[in-house]
Amino acid sequence: MNKVKRRRWDSAEHLKTEEDITLYLDACLEEAGDDAVYIAKALGNIARARGMTQLARDTGLGRESLYKALSGEGNPEFSTIMKVVKALGLKLHIQASNQ
């Protein structure tokens, strides 16, 4: 009997285009509700897809501190999130909710 090899799902492996990244982050923002850690982890997945070393250069933050902040385990400051968003070439937009 053949053993099936399984790997843990890694979103970063599937974020290949700007459209992929935009749709992924938009879906994560929708899904997260008020869970800021969820958004930080989503940005971490995007950062890994793009390259954490380059992101560290672009933000002026240490690579290890970025990994920690964007791992879902850390609690990054909003200023860190904004630096990451800008360095990734993304923009956050606000729109009124339809509640």
N, C-alpha and C positions, 0 to 999 in steps of 0.2 A: 504494500500500500504506500502510495506517495504522500509525503507530508506536505501540507500547504504552508508556505511561508507567508507570514503576515507582518505587515509593518504598520506602525501607528500613522494615522492620517496626519499629513502636514499641509496645512493650507498654503504655506509659502511656496510649495512646489507647483501650485496651480495658478499663481499670480504672475502671469507672463506678459500681459499687455496693460496699457493704461486703462483700458475699458474693464479688464478683469479686476484691477485694483479699485477702480471707482465703484463698480457694482458691489464688490466685496465689502468695502468700507461702508457704503450706503446701507447694505443689508445688516451689517453689524450694528450700526447706529440705530437702526430700526428695532433690532432684536434686543439690544442692551437695556433698554429702559433707562433706569438711573444707575446702572452698574458701570462705573467709570473704569474698573479693572478690566472689564470685557473689552472696552474701547482701547485701553492701553495694550492689551494682548493682541488685538486686531492690528494695531499700528506696528507692534513687534513682528507680526507675521509679514506685513508689507515690508518692513525694514530688512528682515532676513531675505526676502525675495529679491530686494534691490541690492543688498550688500551692507552689512552692519559697519564694516570698516569705513566705507565711503560716507555713511550717515554720520559716524562719529566725527569725521573730518568736517563735514558740512555744518554740523551743529556746534562743534567746539566742545562736545561732551565726550567723556571716556567711553570706549567701546564696552567695557565691562559694566559700567553704570547704566548704559543704555540697555544692555541685555537684561539687567536686573529690573530696571524701571518698566520695561515693556514685556516682561515675562508673564505677567498675570499674578506674580508673587509680590511685586513691588507696589509702591504707592507714589507714582511720580507727581511732581508739582505740575500745575497747569502750564507754567512757563516752559517746562520740558516738553510737554505734549505739543505746545504751539511751535517750538523750535523743530521738533520732529516733523510735524505736519508741513511746515514751510520747507524744510530740507528735502522732504519727499516730493516736493512740487505739487502739493495738494492744497486745497482751500476748504475751510469749513464755512457752510452757509446756514443761516438761520431762516426758518420759514414758520409762519403761524401754524399751529396744529389745528386740525379740524375737529376739535372736541366740542 
